């Protein structure tokens, strides 16, 4: 089978959740014996060359074909700044049926894909793909699937509610309304819709009045067994020299509203109780762009550290006794919860975070359910450094985190 994957950017080296999903998708399809073609919508030849150099040897040697759409038609002038391009898109969207993120991720001026050959399956990443799919089926793509990483309309509704500037708030709300309408229409513009989260799948069908028998698939993000093996071995080899401090971590860019909300919940709900109990450990926030408001709220708590962007996260993974994953807002799935499980690191999570992962993972021994702040704090204070993590090291990587399990429906003969 030949599979075409549409994505904005080259996913290697993996530096964010979407890249993890796309990158492991490529690896899995190749291992299943499929031919893979990656069509990059926004990547330039120069940026691609840089990323390929930064990728690992194993990633560079994956035998898939790359097609650059921007090498044929540039969507905007190379001389424009990012802010001016964004402003132009917003203005254009005001006079268009498309939202500004649809104009960005799937630019209409790049929609002509007639030069691409025939494939058995084409996967369009993100619901923004309505921008292209509204024009009808592409000749040569025998089957199409739209891959929802999030319900994008939910994120724009959240942005509109959080935005203080009335003009920006109105623009976010306009994007929300357009995206919500287009997400519903996508069900009739492709053969299948794939979701990373069972909660998103249920919400999509209920809100849009679509039958559960419609061709939907739960395609939870997957990880390489090599990652599990490497992080387990690295942790075990360092165990004798580990410090006597309980390190708790939250990883993710703090300019992403759901991550910001989770960090704020930790600071406002857990930190005061931990301070009261003389907590002697550390809470590490790893991610760029912490707001001044977050930094101000965290100032009274000496055990909180903001590390900013960390280029090599391996040292962080080794340190952690627990990953902290409270889900407060947003859709999709908390990727760092999945990465923790794939790295044999226990995670403290609330119900809203747990119900978003694959049902087969919800009872994993690495998932520790904590709901009220008192439950979180009790579990944290009971923990001796690496006690829980060390006791779970014998567990293998869960089948629901493996590409060969999630994408077994694509195996020959299925």
C-alpha positions as CSV (number, residue, x, y, z in Angstrom):
1,X,0.0,0.0,0.0
2,X,1.2,3.5,-0.7
3,X,0.3,6.1,1.9
4,X,0.5,9.8,1.6
5,X,0.8,12.0,4.7
6,X,0.0,15.7,4.5
7,X,1.7,17.7,7.3
8,X,2.8,21.4,7.7
9,X,6.3,20.6,8.7
10,X,9.0,17.9,8.7
11,X,8.5,16.1,12.1
12,X,12.2,15.3,12.8
13,X,13.8,15.9,15.2
14,X,10.7,15.4,17.3
15,X,10.2,18.6,19.4
16,X,6.5,18.7,20.0
17,X,3.5,16.4,20.4
18,X,2.2,16.6,16.8
19,X,5.7,15.8,15.5
20,X,5.7,12.7,17.7
21,X,2.4,11.5,16.3
22,X,3.4,12.1,12.6
23,X,7.0,10.8,13.0
24,X,5.9,7.5,14.7
25,X,3.2,7.2,12.1
26,X,5.8,7.3,9.4
27,X,8.0,4.8,11.2
28,X,5.1,2.4,11.8
29,X,3.9,2.4,8.2
30,X,7.4,1.7,6.9
31,X,7.7,-1.2,9.4
32,X,4.4,-2.6,8.1
33,X,5.9,-2.6,4.6
34,X,4.0,0.3,3.2
35,X,5.4,2.9,0.8
36,X,5.3,6.4,2.5
37,X,5.1,9.8,0.9
38,X,5.3,12.9,3.2
39,X,3.9,16.0,1.6
40,X,5.2,19.1,3.5
41,X,2.9,22.1,3.1
42,X,4.8,24.9,4.8
43,X,8.4,23.7,4.9
44,X,11.0,25.4,2.7
45,X,14.0,23.7,1.2
46,X,16.3,25.6,3.5
47,X,14.4,24.8,6.7
48,X,14.1,21.2,5.6
49,X,17.8,20.8,5.1
50,X,18.5,22.3,8.5
51,X,16.0,19.9,10.2
52,X,17.4,16.9,8.4
53,X,20.9,17.7,9.7
54,X,19.5,18.0,13.2
55,X,17.6,14.7,13.1
56,X,19.1,11.5,14.4
57,X,20.8,9.1,12.1
58,X,18.0,6.7,12.5
59,X,15.4,9.4,11.6
60,X,17.4,10.4,8.5
61,X,17.7,6.9,7.3
62,X,13.9,6.2,7.3
63,X,13.2,5.4,3.6
64,X,10.2,7.7,2.8
65,X,9.7,10.2,0.0
66,X,9.4,13.9,0.7
67,X,7.4,16.4,-1.5
68,X,7.7,20.1,-0.8
69,X,4.7,22.1,-1.9
70,X,6.4,25.5,-1.2
71,X,9.0,24.7,-3.7
72,X,6.3,25.0,-6.4
73,X,4.4,28.0,-5.2
74,X,5.3,30.2,-2.3
75,X,2.2,31.3,-0.3
76,X,3.6,34.7,0.7
77,X,6.6,36.8,0.1
78,X,9.8,35.5,1.8
79,X,10.6,39.0,2.8
80,X,7.6,39.5,5.0
81,X,8.0,39.1,8.8
82,X,6.0,36.5,10.7
83,X,3.8,39.2,12.3
84,X,3.0,40.9,9.0
85,X,2.1,37.5,7.4
86,X,-0.1,36.7,10.4
87,X,-1.8,40.1,10.2
88,X,-2.4,39.7,6.4
89,X,-4.0,36.2,7.0
90,X,-6.3,37.6,9.7
91,X,-7.5,40.4,7.3
92,X,-7.9,37.9,4.5
93,X,-10.0,35.7,6.7
94,X,-12.4,38.5,7.5
95,X,-13.4,38.4,3.8
96,X,-13.3,34.7,3.5
97,X,-15.4,31.7,4.6
98,X,-12.1,30.2,5.9
99,X,-10.6,30.9,9.3
100,X,-7.2,32.4,9.6
101,X,-5.5,29.1,10.8
102,X,-7.1,27.3,7.8
103,X,-5.5,29.9,5.5
104,X,-2.2,29.2,7.2
105,X,-2.0,25.5,7.6
106,X,-3.7,24.6,4.3
107,X,-3.2,27.7,2.1
108,X,-5.7,27.7,-0.8
109,X,-3.0,28.8,-3.2
110,X,-1.3,25.5,-2.6
111,X,-4.4,23.4,-2.9
112,X,-3.6,22.2,-6.5
113,X,-2.2,18.7,-5.9
114,X,-3.0,17.3,-9.3
115,X,0.7,16.6,-10.0
116,X,0.8,14.1,-7.2
117,X,0.5,10.4,-8.2
118,X,-1.9,7.8,-7.1
119,X,-2.0,6.5,-3.5
120,X,-4.1,4.0,-1.6
121,X,-4.5,6.2,1.5
122,X,-4.1,10.0,2.1
123,X,-3.9,11.2,5.6
124,X,-4.6,15.0,6.2
125,X,-3.3,16.1,9.6
126,X,-5.5,18.6,11.4
127,X,-9.1,19.7,10.9
128,X,-7.7,22.8,9.1
129,X,-7.6,20.5,6.0
130,X,-11.2,21.6,5.2
131,X,-9.5,24.4,3.3
132,X,-8.5,21.8,0.6
133,X,-11.0,19.0,1.0
134,X,-14.0,21.3,0.4
135,X,-13.0,21.3,-3.3
136,X,-13.9,17.6,-3.6
137,X,-12.0,14.4,-3.8
138,X,-8.5,14.5,-5.3
139,X,-8.2,12.1,-8.2
140,X,-5.7,9.4,-7.4
141,X,-6.4,9.3,-3.6
142,X,-8.4,6.1,-3.3
143,X,-9.1,6.7,0.4
144,X,-8.8,9.8,2.6
145,X,-8.6,10.3,6.4
146,X,-8.6,13.5,8.4
147,X,-6.5,13.2,11.6
148,X,-7.8,15.4,14.4
149,X,-5.0,16.2,16.9
150,X,-7.5,18.4,18.8
151,X,-10.9,19.8,18.1
152,X,-9.4,23.0,16.9
153,X,-12.7,24.9,17.4
154,X,-12.4,24.2,21.1
155,X,-9.0,25.8,21.3
156,X,-10.2,28.9,19.6
157,X,-13.2,29.2,21.8
158,X,-10.8,28.9,24.8
159,X,-8.7,31.7,23.3
160,X,-11.7,33.9,22.8
161,X,-12.8,33.5,26.4
162,X,-9.3,34.2,27.7
163,X,-8.5,37.2,25.5
164,X,-8.9,40.6,27.1
165,X,-8.5,42.7,23.9
166,X,-12.1,43.0,22.5
167,X,-10.9,43.0,18.8
168,X,-8.7,39.9,19.2
169,X,-11.5,38.2,21.2
170,X,-13.9,38.8,18.4
171,X,-11.4,37.4,15.8
172,X,-10.8,34.3,17.9
173,X,-14.6,33.8,18.3
174,X,-15.1,34.2,14.5
175,X,-12.4,31.6,13.9
176,X,-14.1,29.3,16.4
177,X,-17.5,29.5,14.6
178,X,-15.9,28.9,11.2
179,X,-13.8,26.0,12.5
180,X,-16.8,24.4,14.3
181,X,-18.9,24.5,11.1
182,X,-16.1,23.1,9.0
183,X,-15.3,20.3,11.4
184,X,-18.8,19.1,11.1
185,X,-18.7,19.3,7.2
186,X,-15.4,17.2,7.1
187,X,-17.4,14.1,8.1
188,X,-18.8,14.1,4.5
189,X,-15.6,15.2,2.8
190,X,-13.4,12.3,3.6
191,X,-13.7,8.5,4.1
192,X,-12.6,8.4,7.7
193,X,-11.9,10.7,10.6
194,X,-9.2,9.7,13.1
195,X,-9.0,11.0,16.7
196,X,-6.2,10.9,19.2
197,X,-8.7,11.1,22.1
198,X,-11.9,9.1,22.8
199,X,-13.4,12.2,24.5
200,X,-13.0,14.2,21.2
201,X,-14.6,11.4,19.2
202,X,-17.6,11.3,21.5
203,X,-17.9,15.1,21.6
204,X,-17.6,15.3,17.9
205,X,-20.4,12.8,17.2
206,X,-22.7,14.2,19.9
207,X,-22.3,17.8,19.1
208,X,-22.7,17.3,15.3
209,X,-25.5,14.7,15.5
210,X,-23.4,12.1,13.7
211,X,-24.0,8.4,14.2
212,X,-21.3,6.5,16.1
213,X,-21.4,4.0,13.2
214,X,-19.8,6.7,10.9
215,X,-16.2,5.6,10.0
216,X,-14.3,7.1,12.9
217,X,-11.1,5.6,14.4
218,X,-9.3,6.1,17.6
219,X,-5.6,6.4,16.6
220,X,-3.8,7.2,19.8
221,X,-0.3,8.6,19.5
222,X,2.4,6.0,19.5
223,X,6.1,5.7,20.5
224,X,9.1,3.6,19.5
225,X,10.1,0.8,21.8
226,X,13.6,2.2,21.4
227,X,12.5,5.3,23.4
228,X,11.1,3.1,26.2
229,X,14.3,1.0,26.3
230,X,16.7,3.9,26.2
231,X,15.0,5.9,29.0
232,X,14.5,2.8,31.2
233,X,18.1,1.8,30.8
234,X,19.3,5.4,31.4
235,X,17.3,5.7,34.6
236,X,18.4,2.3,35.9
237,X,22.1,3.0,35.2
238,X,21.9,6.3,37.1
239,X,19.8,5.1,40.0
240,X,22.6,4.7,42.6
241,X,23.7,8.3,42.0
242,X,20.2,9.8,42.1
243,X,19.7,12.6,44.6
244,X,17.5,12.2,47.7
245,X,15.1,14.9,46.4
246,X,11.6,14.2,45.0
247,X,11.4,15.9,41.6
248,X,8.0,16.5,40.1
249,X,7.7,17.8,36.5
250,X,5.4,19.4,34.1
251,X,6.7,19.7,30.5
252,X,5.3,21.8,27.7
253,X,5.3,25.3,26.3
254,X,3.6,27.7,28.7
255,X,2.4,29.9,25.9
256,X,-0.1,27.2,25.0
257,X,-3.3,28.0,26.9
258,X,-4.0,24.4,28.2
259,X,-0.5,24.1,29.5
260,X,-0.7,27.5,31.1
261,X,-3.9,26.6,32.8
262,X,-2.4,23.3,34.1
263,X,0.6,25.2,35.5
264,X,-1.6,27.8,37.1
265,X,-3.7,25.0,38.8
266,X,-0.6,23.4,40.2
267,X,0.7,26.8,41.6
268,X,-2.7,27.9,43.0
269,X,-3.9,24.5,44.4
270,X,-1.0,22.3,45.2
271,X,1.8,24.7,46.1
272,X,0.1,26.3,49.1
273,X,-0.6,22.9,50.6
274,X,2.9,21.7,49.9
275,X,4.4,24.8,51.5
276,X,2.2,24.3,54.6
277,X,3.5,20.7,54.9
278,X,7.2,21.8,54.4
279,X,7.6,19.9,51.1
280,X,11.3,19.4,50.6
281,X,11.2,18.4,46.9
282,X,11.1,20.4,43.6
283,X,8.5,21.2,41.0
284,X,10.1,21.8,37.7
285,X,8.2,23.6,34.9
286,X,10.0,22.9,31.7
287,X,8.8,25.0,28.7
288,X,9.2,28.3,27.1
289,X,7.3,31.6,27.6
290,X,6.0,31.4,31.2
291,X,3.9,34.5,31.7
292,X,4.7,37.2,34.2
293,X,1.5,36.3,36.0
294,X,2.6,32.7,36.5
295,X,6.1,33.7,37.7
296,X,4.6,36.2,40.2
297,X,2.2,33.5,41.6
298,X,5.0,31.0,42.0
299,X,7.4,33.5,43.7
300,X,6.3,32.6,47.3
301,X,7.2,28.9,46.8
302,X,10.9,28.1,46.9
303,X,10.4,24.6,45.6
304,X,9.1,25.8,42.2
305,X,11.6,26.3,39.4
306,X,10.9,27.5,35.9
307,X,13.6,26.1,33.6
308,X,12.4,27.6,30.4
309,X,13.2,25.8,27.1
310,X,15.5,22.9,27.7
311,X,17.1,21.6,24.4
312,X,18.0,18.2,25.8
313,X,15.2,16.8,27.9
314,X,16.9,13.5,28.7
315,X,18.4,14.9,31.9
316,X,14.9,16.0,33.0
317,X,13.3,12.6,32.3
318,X,15.9,10.9,34.5
319,X,15.3,13.3,37.4
320,X,11.5,12.8,37.7
321,X,9.7,10.8,40.4
322,X,6.4,11.9,39.0
323,X,5.0,13.8,36.0
324,X,2.2,16.1,37.0
325,X,-0.7,16.1,34.5
326,X,-3.8,18.0,35.6
327,X,-6.1,18.6,32.6
328,X,-8.0,21.9,33.1
329,X,-8.8,23.0,29.6
330,X,-8.5,22.2,25.9
331,X,-9.2,19.1,23.8
332,X,-7.0,16.3,22.3
333,X,-4.8,14.3,24.7
334,X,-2.0,15.3,27.0
335,X,1.0,14.2,25.1
336,X,3.4,14.4,28.0
337,X,1.1,12.0,29.9
338,X,1.6,9.5,27.1
339,X,5.3,10.2,26.8
340,X,5.7,9.6,30.5
341,X,4.0,6.2,30.1
342,X,6.2,5.5,27.1
343,X,9.3,6.4,29.3
344,X,8.3,4.3,32.3
345,X,7.7,7.4,34.4
346,X,4.6,7.4,36.7
347,X,2.2,10.3,36.2
348,X,-0.2,11.9,38.6
349,X,-3.3,12.9,36.7
350,X,-6.9,13.9,37.2
351,X,-10.0,12.3,35.7
352,X,-10.2,14.8,32.8
353,X,-6.6,13.9,31.7
354,X,-7.0,10.1,32.1
355,X,-10.3,9.8,30.2
356,X,-8.6,11.4,27.2
357,X,-6.1,8.6,26.7
358,X,-6.7,5.3,25.0
359,X,-9.0,3.1,27.2
360,X,-6.4,0.4,27.3
361,X,-4.0,2.8,29.0
362,X,-6.4,4.3,31.6
363,X,-5.7,1.5,34.1
364,X,-1.9,1.4,33.5
365,X,0.1,1.1,36.7
366,X,1.9,4.2,35.6
367,X,-1.3,6.3,35.8
368,X,-2.0,7.4,39.3
369,X,-5.4,9.0,39.7
370,X,-5.6,12.0,41.9
371,X,-8.6,14.3,41.9
372,X,-8.7,16.8,44.7
373,X,-5.7,18.9,45.6
374,X,-5.5,17.0,49.0
375,X,-5.2,13.7,47.1
376,X,-2.4,15.1,44.9
377,X,-0.5,16.5,47.9
378,X,-0.9,13.3,50.0
379,X,0.5,11.2,47.2
380,X,3.4,13.6,46.7
381,X,4.3,13.7,50.4
382,X,4.1,9.9,50.7
383,X,6.6,9.4,47.9
384,X,10.3,8.7,48.6
385,X,12.6,9.6,45.8
386,X,12.0,7.2,42.9
387,X,10.1,4.7,45.0
388,X,7.1,4.3,42.8
389,X,9.1,4.7,39.6
390,X,11.6,2.1,40.6
391,X,8.9,-0.4,41.5
392,X,7.4,-0.2,38.0
393,X,10.5,-0.6,35.9
394,X,9.7,-4.3,35.1
395,X,6.6,-3.4,33.1
396,X,7.0,-3.4,29.3
397,X,5.8,-0.7,26.9
398,X,2.0,-0.9,26.8
399,X,0.5,-2.3,23.5
400,X,-1.7,0.8,23.2
401,X,1.5,2.9,22.8
402,X,2.8,0.8,19.9
403,X,2.2,1.7,16.3
404,X,1.9,-2.0,15.4
405,X,-1.2,-2.1,17.7
406,X,-2.9,1.2,16.8
407,X,-2.4,0.8,13.1
408,X,-2.9,-2.9,12.8
409,X,-6.0,-2.2,10.6
410,X,-3.6,-1.2,7.9
411,X,-1.6,-4.4,7.8
412,X,-1.9,-6.4,4.6
413,X,-4.9,-8.7,4.7
414,X,-6.8,-6.6,7.3
